[in-house]
Amino acid sequence: MKNYEIRIAETEFETQASLALRRQVFVEEQQLFEESDADENDSSSITINIWKQGTILVGTVRCYPDLNTPSLWWGGRLAVHEQYRIRGIGVYLIEAAVQEMKQRQVPCFRAQVQEQNVQLFEKLGWTKVGASTLTQGLPHQIMEANLHVHDARKHKQSSRI
Ligand SMILES: CC(C)(COP(=O)(O)OP(=O)(O)OC[C@H]1O[C@@H](n2cnc3c(N)ncnc32)[C@H](O)[C@@H]1OP(=O)(O)O)[C@@H](O)C(=O)NCCC(=O)NCCS
């Protein structure tokens, strides 16, 4: 993972950098939201960012507790900067989020996954929960992480970036 550093956002600068990347991906690129993808879950979210050479934010993901079910956490707003895709950063972020949930002994970790990314999550051991539904006008599938296995692929993926 030479030149890349993954860490939980702690400062206002790090949080704002994540929001800016999300805006670039979910508002401008995918046009899922008109002005902002920020919502009420941001205040209770853990944001995991991945930085290149300490200053370039290349990817981000957030995890937050369900409002009604405390044993359930959601992962979401997974975004990799367009110029840094297909080099393992997305996988690295998903696995970092799963590790964070395991460390916190969260019993159940789910994500609403865009249809085109379902295979990617399945490769990482996630399973579908229920049927696909439309969210923000796009088909999404709820998926659940397997929190009870050690994922040996982590080491393979880290070496790709
Ligand atoms: C989805 C996303 C996070 C993936 O990030 P990434 O860093 O490009 O993914 P990785 O490099 O870790 O790729 C993981 C695997 O998926 C494959 N993959 C990723 N995006 C792909 C695409 N658009 N088409 C085909 N394959 C793709 C990679 O080839 C790789 O396969 P491999 O493990 O067999 O080599 C990124 O494309 C993105 O930010 N997209 C826009 C926002 C989005 O869709 N967020 C997710 C919402 S659920």
Ligand as a Chemical Component Dictionary entry (heavy atoms), coordinates in Angstrom:
data_LIG
# 
_chem_comp.id                   LIG 
_chem_comp.type                 NON-POLYMER 
_chem_comp.pdbx_formal_charge   0 
_chem_comp.three_letter_code    LIG 
# 
loop_
_chem_comp_atom.comp_id 
_chem_comp_atom.atom_id 
_chem_comp_atom.alt_atom_id 
_chem_comp_atom.type_symbol 
_chem_comp_atom.charge 
_chem_comp_atom.model_Cartn_x 
_chem_comp_atom.model_Cartn_y 
_chem_comp_atom.model_Cartn_z 
_chem_comp_atom.pdbx_ordinal 
LIG C1  C1  C 0 -17.852 1.000  -7.377  1  
LIG C2  C2  C 0 -16.491 1.629  -7.075  2  
LIG C3  C3  C 0 -16.449 2.108  -5.637  3  
LIG C4  C4  C 0 -15.413 0.535  -7.297  4  
LIG O1  O1  O 0 -14.166 1.079  -6.941  5  
LIG P1  P1  P 0 -12.819 0.614  -7.641  6  
LIG O2  O2  O 0 -11.691 1.154  -6.834  7  
LIG O3  O3  O 0 -12.839 0.934  -9.083  8  
LIG O4  O4  O 0 -12.938 -0.958 -7.481  9  
LIG P2  P2  P 0 -11.753 -1.984 -7.441  10 
LIG O5  O5  O 0 -10.594 -1.506 -8.259  11 
LIG O6  O6  O 0 -11.490 -2.336 -6.029  12 
LIG O7  O7  O 0 -12.426 -3.171 -8.251  13 
LIG C5  C5  C 0 -12.880 -4.304 -7.647  14 
LIG C6  C6  C 0 -13.296 -5.296 -8.736  15 
LIG O8  O8  O 0 -14.447 -4.827 -9.400  16 
LIG C7  C7  C 0 -14.160 -4.651 -10.783 17 
LIG N1  N1  N 0 -14.821 -3.439 -11.205 18 
LIG C8  C8  C 0 -14.911 -2.280 -10.511 19 
LIG N2  N2  N 0 -15.641 -1.383 -11.202 20 
LIG C9  C9  C 0 -16.010 -2.003 -12.355 21 
LIG C10 C10 C 0 -16.768 -1.603 -13.489 22 
LIG N3  N3  N 0 -17.322 -0.396 -13.570 23 
LIG N4  N4  N 0 -16.951 -2.476 -14.491 24 
LIG C11 C11 C 0 -16.424 -3.715 -14.419 25 
LIG N5  N5  N 0 -15.686 -4.157 -13.373 26 
LIG C12 C12 C 0 -15.495 -3.306 -12.352 27 
LIG C13 C13 C 0 -12.670 -4.556 -10.869 28 
LIG O9  O9  O 0 -12.158 -4.946 -12.107 29 
LIG C14 C14 C 0 -12.245 -5.499 -9.790  30 
LIG O10 O10 O 0 -12.350 -6.846 -10.214 31 
LIG P3  P3  P 0 -11.234 -7.905 -9.809  32 
LIG O11 O11 O 0 -11.257 -7.970 -8.302  33 
LIG O12 O12 O 0 -11.708 -9.153 -10.467 34 
LIG O13 O13 O 0 -9.956  -7.376 -10.358 35 
LIG C15 C15 C 0 -16.172 2.796  -8.052  36 
LIG O14 O14 O 0 -16.313 2.346  -9.375  37 
LIG C16 C16 C 0 -17.048 4.016  -7.844  38 
LIG O15 O15 O 0 -16.741 4.888  -7.024  39 
LIG N6  N6  N 0 -18.143 4.088  -8.624  40 
LIG C17 C17 C 0 -19.087 5.217  -8.546  41 
LIG C18 C18 C 0 -19.861 5.233  -7.251  42 
LIG C19 C19 C 0 -20.491 3.914  -6.912  43 
LIG O16 O16 O 0 -21.008 3.204  -7.774  44 
LIG N7  N7  N 0 -20.435 3.582  -5.623  45 
LIG C20 C20 C 0 -20.924 2.322  -5.098  46 
LIG C21 C21 C 0 -22.355 2.405  -4.788  47 
LIG S1  S1  S 0 -22.948 0.810  -4.270  48 
# 
loop_
_chem_comp_bond.comp_id 
_chem_comp_bond.atom_id_1 
_chem_comp_bond.atom_id_2 
_chem_comp_bond.value_order 
_chem_comp_bond.pdbx_ordinal 
LIG C1  C2  SING 1  
LIG C2  C3  SING 2  
LIG C2  C4  SING 3  
LIG C2  C15 SING 4  
LIG C4  O1  SING 5  
LIG O1  P1  SING 6  
LIG P1  O2  DOUB 7  
LIG P1  O3  SING 8  
LIG P1  O4  SING 9  
LIG O4  P2  SING 10 
LIG P2  O5  DOUB 11 
LIG P2  O6  SING 12 
LIG P2  O7  SING 13 
LIG O7  C5  SING 14 
LIG C5  C6  SING 15 
LIG C6  O8  SING 16 
LIG C6  C14 SING 17 
LIG O8  C7  SING 18 
LIG C7  N1  SING 19 
LIG C7  C13 SING 20 
LIG N1  C8  SING 21 
LIG N1  C12 SING 22 
LIG C8  N2  DOUB 23 
LIG N2  C9  SING 24 
LIG C9  C10 SING 25 
LIG C9  C12 DOUB 26 
LIG C10 N3  SING 27 
LIG C10 N4  DOUB 28 
LIG N4  C11 SING 29 
LIG C11 N5  DOUB 30 
LIG N5  C12 SING 31 
LIG C13 O9  SING 32 
LIG C13 C14 SING 33 
LIG C14 O10 SING 34 
LIG O10 P3  SING 35 
LIG P3  O11 DOUB 36 
LIG P3  O12 SING 37 
LIG P3  O13 SING 38 
LIG C15 O14 SING 39 
LIG C15 C16 SING 40 
LIG C16 O15 DOUB 41 
LIG C16 N6  SING 42 
LIG N6  C17 SING 43 
LIG C17 C18 SING 44 
LIG C18 C19 SING 45 
LIG C19 O16 DOUB 46 
LIG C19 N7  SING 47 
LIG N7  C20 SING 48 
LIG C20 C21 SING 49 
LIG C21 S1  SING 50 
# 
